[in-house]
Amino acid sequence: MRWRGAAWDVLLAVSGVVLDVLVTWGSWGGPSAPVWIAALFSLLAGLPMGLLRRRPGPVGLYLAGLLVVCDQLGAFTANTAQILLPISVGVLARTRDLRWTAPVAVLAAVATAINLADPGIAFTSNAWFYSVGLIAFPVMVGRYLRSRENRVPADSAPLLDLLLAGGGVACAVLGTWPFWDSGALPVWAVGLGVVLAGLALGVVRRLPGAVLLLQSLTLVVADQFAPRTESSLQLLALVTLGVFATRASWSWVAAGYALTCSVTAIATVGDGTEITFFRVVALMAIVTAPVAIGRYVRARQAGARQAGELAVERLRADRLAERERIAREVHDIVAHHVGAMVLRASAAQYAGATGPAAEALTDIRETGHRVLEDLRGLLTVLRDPVWDEAARAEVVLADPGDVMRDAAARMAAAGLRVDLRLAAEAAAAPLVVRASAARIVQEGLTNVLKHAGPGARAEITVGMERDAMTVEVRNGPGSARPEETLPSTGQGIAGMRERARALGGRLSAGPVEDGGWRLAASLPLPDRQPAADPECRWTAPGRTA
């Protein structure tokens, strides 16, 4: 779906514009930044974030260029571009390979160096550290997340917590360390508080409420005793609020939102700051963004869990349905043999058996009748209320060998080139095993027609080993795709595997070297009577290979 996730893109674009407004608001209306020019720069900086998910490379190049231009013009939007640039590079490293990431990261580091360099001041090692570190860190995070995609181990939660803790410390320290000696507290006390605030993100997934309280307290203390450090600590509080929104109910989220708005106001509103309606709305909007993101992530996680539970339930229902059909077939098999036994006993009675033999035959006939009644009662319990003649027709009542031949003939008429090899000695196998083999052949041929299409060649081999019946359905690559998609529940192989498992056997399916597909099953034999007849070979009329 082309526009799927459009709301997320709009939210990113709006968040980028709001961020620039908050960063540059103090310069709006000045002689060098008329309101319309400042608003234009806010749009230029924020709107491209709406393309970040789909085009992270071009967005990163654009922000690097915007950073250089704004730095040369002396525009405060350079600060916003410097914030958004590492984010875009991190997203690029997460979604693209190094062929895209490396050149964009180098250009981003160069743009950062140009922004940090001041005219007439030597470019020190600290400046080089910032220029490379601000870009290298998000690249490493993005590449790490990309490497863990689709193969996250079961114990990956500690790794994620460690990553959050490291990111929190890096963000807090890099953003505040030049100002550790600017307040009343000693440098070691400020540094310790900053590091602890960053490390707290390592437990935010487990204790989001406690971490939010800690970040709020740290932000208030920093505003009073360590000026100019609250900006980076504010970012940690917003991240914590977003995680809190993914875990807590709406009532607790509202309380966390009110707390974060309060401490954000304390940290951003000074003694001489004029409080206007627009500034209040802007402050509330910036705190609303992590809440919206957190609730969105919560909804996606809930949807993923429901989809997983639905898939499990569907698989369980299909397995139960397959077992029910097997039970019906077992009923018919047992009923057939018991009925034959009763008929033979009755015939022997009518033939004039007397004495103890007649009593034994009578007992056999009565016991057989009771067994048949019990089987009918059991099948009534197993059947659905809507069990009708169409469903009864699915039970294998004919000889399984004839069922396989009929299935091969039908598929040949549909366009497949079918070659059936049925060992004559397979007729001596128990009926339940042969019936299961017939079902597997039917389903395997249906899959060949469904996926390979008319014109494909299918080879079916039903043979006998020392203690098992083997079934193999192999097809080559299709020469034509089916014009119409055949109906499917997507559980055909799962049903066949369940049927084989019910008999104590095994089933495997997978592609082969020539581009085709191979389905193989082994069905154990409780008893086997060997037959000396040679193998018979049947090839669909008109489809001889």
N, C-alpha and C positions, 0 to 999 in steps of 0.2 A: 504494500500500500504506500503510494507515493507520499501522502501527507500524514502518515502515521507519526505521532510524536511532534506534530506542529505546535501544540500547546507548550511543550518543553522548549522548543526553539524560541517561541515568543517570550517565554519567561527568561531565558538567557539574555535575549536582546534587551528586554526591559531592565533586567538587573544590571547589565553593563552601563546603560544610560544613567540609571539611578546612582550607581557607584561614582561615575564621573561628576554628576551634579553635587554629590556630597563632598568629593575631593576638591572641586574647584569653586564651590559656592562662595567662598570668601573673596574671590576675585571678580565676581560678576558685577557688572555696572561700572567698573573702573575705567579710566581713560584708555587703557590698552586692551580692555576686554569688554566691549559693549555687550549688552544682554544677548542680542541676536547672534553675535559671533561665538559667545560662550556656549549658547544652546546648540549652535551648529557643531562645535567641536565635541560636545557631549554626544550628539547623535553619531558623529563620525567614529567616536571611540566605542560606543556601546552597541550600536545596531549590528555590526559584523559578528557579534557573539551569537546571533541567531543562526549563523551558518557553521558554528564551531563543530557540531556533531557530524555534519556531512562533509565539510571542507576544512579540516583543521590546518592543512598545509598552507593554502592560500590565506587563511585568516592569520596564521602566524607571520607570514611574510608581510601582510598588510600592517599588522600591529608594529612590526619592527620598523617599517618605513615611517609609520605615523609617529613612533617614538622619536626618531631622528628629526623629523620635520618640526614637531612640537618643541623639541629641545633647542633647535636653532632659532625658533620664533619666540622662545621664552614663554610658551603657553603652559598653564598648569595642567592641561590634559596629559602632558608627558608623564605625570605621576600615575594617572589611570592606565595609560598604555603600558607603563612599566609593571603594573600589577597584573594586567590581563595577559601580557606576553608570556610569562612562565606558565600560566594556566594553559594557554593554547599549545605551547610546545609539549607540555605534559600529555595533553589529550592526543596530540599527533603521535607521540611515542607509544601511546597505548593502542592506537588504532592502525598505525601504518608501520612499514618496515624501516630499516635504517637508511635505505636509499633516499627516502623522503625526510626522515627525521634529522640525519646528520647535517645536511646543508642548511636546513632551516634553523637548527640549533646554533650553528656557527654564526649565521647572520644575526640571530637574536642576541648572542653574546657580544657581537661587535656593536649592535645598537645600544645594548646596556652599557658598554664601556664608553661610548660617545655621550650617553646621558649622564654618566657619573663623572666624566672628565670636566674639570673647571678650567677656564682660560687662565694661563699663567701659573698653574699649580701642577707639580709633577704627578704623574700617574703612578701611585705607590703600589706596593704589593697587596695592601688591603683592598685597593680599588680593583686590582686584577682578580683577587679572591671573590669579591662580590660579583664582578662581571661574569666569571665562569660559574661560580656556585649557584647564582640565581637561576641559571638555565640548566646546569648539569643535574641539580637535584630533582626537578620535575621530570627530566628525561629518564633518570634512573628509576623513579617511581613508576612512570608509564611503562618502561620496558619490563619492569618486574611484574606489573599487573598483566601485561600481555603474555609473559612467559607462563603465568599461572592459569591462563584461560583454558577451560575444558579439561584441565587435569589438576584440579585443586584437591589435595589430599584431605582425608577425613579429619586430621588434626591440624588444619591450617589456621584455626582460630587464634592460637598464640602468635603465629606469624603476622596476622593482620593487626593484632594488638600492638606488637612490636613496631610495625610500620607506622601506626598512628602515633605511638609515643615518640618515635624518631622524628616524624614530620612535625609534631607539635613542638618539640625542643628546637628543631632547626628554625621553624618560623618565629618562635618567640625570641630566641637568642639573636638571630640575624637582624631582626627588626628593632631590637631594644638595646643591644650592648653599647652603642656609642653614647647612650644617655644614662648609664648606670650610676654615674657620679654627679648627676645633675640635681639630686634631691637631698633630703635631710638624712636618709638612711645610708648606711655604709654600702660600699660597692658589693661586698660579699653577700649582704642580706638581700639586695635587689637581685643579684645574679641567682641566688638560691631560690628566691620566690619565682623568678621567671622560668628556671629549669623545672621546678615542681609543677608549675602551671602547664608546661608543655608535656611533662611526663604523665599528667593526669589523663591525657587523651588515650593513654594505653588501657585504661579501664572504663572508658566512656561507654563502650558497648554493653558492659555489665552493670555499671552504676551511673547511668546518665544523669539522674536527679542529683546525686551527691556531687558529681563533677561540675554540674551547672552551678550549684551553690558555691563550690570552691572557686570557680572562674569568676563568678559575680563578686565574691569577697575580694579576690585578688585584684580585680579591676578597680574597685572602690579604693583599696589601699594604695594602688599605684597612682591613681589620680591625686591623692592627697600627699603622698610622700615621695613619689618617683615620677615627676612630670615627663611627658613626652614618651613614656613607655606604654601608655594605655592603648595606642592604636593597634599594635600587634596582639596585645592581650584581648582586645575587643574581637579580633578575628577568631581567636580560640573560643571565646564565649559564643559566638554565632555558630561555629561548627558544632559545639556541644549542644546548643539548642536544636540544631537540625537532627542530630542523633537522638536527642530526647523525644523529638516529635515522631520518630519512627517506632518508639517503644511505648509511650504513655498514651492514655486515653485523652479525649478532647478536653476534659475538665483540667487535667494536670498540664496539658499543653498550654491552655489559656493562662494558667498560673505561671508557668515558665516564661511565656511570652511577656506577661506583665512585668515579671522580675527583670528580664533582659532589657526591656524598654526603659525601665527605671535606672538601671546601672549604666546603660548607654547614654541616657540623658545626663547623668551625673558626670560621666567622663567627657562628654562633648560640649556641654553648656558651661561656659565660663561666667565670671562675674559681670563682664561687660557685654555678653552676648544677648542680642535682641531676639526674643522668642516670638516667632511669627507662625501663622497657620501653616504656611508652606513648609517650614522647617520641621514642625511637628509631624506633618504627613510624611515628609521624607524620612524622618527617623523611624516612624512606624513601618514604613515600606521596607526599609533595609533590614529590619528585624523580622518582618513578615516573610522575606525571601527564604531563609533557612527552614522556617516552619512549613512553607508550601513544598519545598523540596523534600523535607522529611516525610510529610504525609503522602506525597506522591510515591516515594520509595516504599513506604509501608503498604500502600495499595498494590504496587507491583509485586511485592513479596507475598502478600496474601493471595493474589491471583495465581502466582507460581505455585504456592502450596496447594491451592484448590485444584489446579490443573494436574499436579502430581497425584493427589488423592483420587481424582476422577479417573486417571489412567490406571491406577492400581485397582480401583473398584471394577473398572471395565475388564481388566485382565482376569480378575477373580471371577466375574460373572461369566466370561467366556470359558474359563476352565471348568466351572460348575456345569455350564451347558454341555460341554463336551463329555464330562463324566456322566451326565444324565443320559445323553444319547448312547454312550457305551452301555449303561445299565439297561436301556431299552433293548439294545441288541443282544445283550447277555440273556435277557428274559426270553427273547424269541428263540435263541439257540437252545437254552435249557428246556423251554416249553416244547420245542420240536422233538428233542430226544426223549423227554419224559412221555410226550404223547405217543411217540412210536413204541415206547416200552409198554404203555398201557394197552395199545392196540394189539401188540403181540401177545400179551398176557391174556387178553380177552379172546383172541383167536385160538389160543391153546386150550382155553376153557371150553369153547364151543367144539373143539376137536374131540372132546370126550375125556379130558384128564380127570382122574379120580384119586381119592385118597389124599395123602399129605401134599402131593403135587397140586391138586385142585385148591387146597387151602392156601398154599403158598402163592398160587397165581391170583387168587381172590385178594389176598393181602397186598400183593404188588399193585393190582389194579386200584384198590381203594387208596393206598398210599399215593399212587401217582395222581389220582384225582385231587387229593388234598394238596399235594405239591403245586399242581396247576392253579388251584384256587388261591393259595398263598402267593404265588408269583403274580397273579392278576391284581391282588390287593396291594402288593408292593409297588407294582408299576403304576397303579392309580395314585399312590402317594407321590411318586416321582414326577408324574406328568403335570403339565401346566393346565389350568382350567380351560384354556383355549385349544387344548390338544384336539386336532381335527384330522380328517382324512389326508389332507396334504402333508401334515407332519408325519402321519403313519407311513406315508409312502417313502419317507426318507430312510426308514429302517431297512437294513439289508435282509430281504427275505429270499432273494434269488441266490444261486450259487455265486460265491465271490469271484471265481474265475470268469463267469459270464458277465459279472458287473465290470470287471476290468476290461474285457473285450468290448463291451458296450460303450464304456467311457472312451476307449481308444477310437472306436468308430465315430462317435459323436465329435470328438475333437478333430478327426481327420476330415469330417464333413465341414467343420468350421474353418479349415484351411491349414491345419498343422500337418506336418509330415511325421506320422507316428509309427514307431517300430517297437512292437511289444514282444518281449521274450519271457515266456511263462514256463517255468520248469514243471514238467508233468508230475514230479514227485511232490510238488507243493500241494496237490490235492489231498495228500495224506495228513496234512497239518490240521491241528484243531480248528474248528470253525471260527472261534472267536479271533484267532490269529489271522486266518485268511480274510475275515471280514474287516479287520483293522487294516490289513495290507491293501484291500480294495479301496477303503476310504482314503488312504494315503495316496494311492495312484490317482484317484479322482481329483483330490485337492491339488496334487502336483501338476497334473495336466491343466487344470484350470488356471494355475499360476503361470504356466508356460504361455497359454493363450493370452492371459491378461497382460503380461509384462513383455514377452518377446514378440507377440503378435502373429498374425497369419503368415505362413511361409517358413516359420522356424521349424527346425527338426527336433523331435523329442524321442529319446530312447528310454524305454521302460524295461527294466530287468527285474524279475521276481525269481529268486533262486532259493536254494536250501543249503544250509551249512550243517555242521554236525548237531548243533543244538539250537538253531535259530533260523527263522525265515528272513531273508534279506530283500529289501526293496530299494531300487535306485531309479530315480527319474532325472535324466540329464538332457539338457537342451543347449543348442548352440546359440550364437547371437541372432537376434531377429532380423529378418530382411525387410520387415515393414512393421510399423507401429499400428496398434489397433485403432480403428477410426473412432470407436466409442469406448469410453472407460467403463469397464465392467464393474458392477457393484461389489463392494468389499468392506468387511469390518476391520481389516488390517490385522486380524488375529489368526490367519490361516495356518501359518507355521507354528504358532503357539498352540493351537488346537491339535495339530498333528503330533507335536512333541508331547503334549499331555496324554494323547491316546497311546503313544509308544511307552511313556513312563508308567501308565496304568498297567501295562503288561510286563513291566520290569525291563523294558528295552530302552533304546536310545535313538535319537534322530538328530541329524545334522544337516545344515543347509548353508550354501555359500557359493560365491562365484568361482569359476574355473579359468584356466589360462587362456582359452580361446575366446573369452568374453561372454561365455554362456553361464549356466547355473546348474548346480548339482544338488539334488535332494537324496539323502541316503538314510535308511532306517534299518534297524536290526531288532526283530521281535522274537524273544526267546520262546522255545517250544517246551511245554510241560511233558509231552510225550510225542514221539514221532515214529511213524511206521514207514520205513524206507520203501520206495517204489523203484522198480527196475526199468520203467518205461523211459525212453529217451526224451530229451528236451523237445518241446514243441515250440514252433516259432510262428507268430502271426503278424502279418504286416497289413496295415490298412489298405483296402482296395483302392487302386488309383493313386496311391501315395508311396509306392515302392521306391526305396532309396536307390 
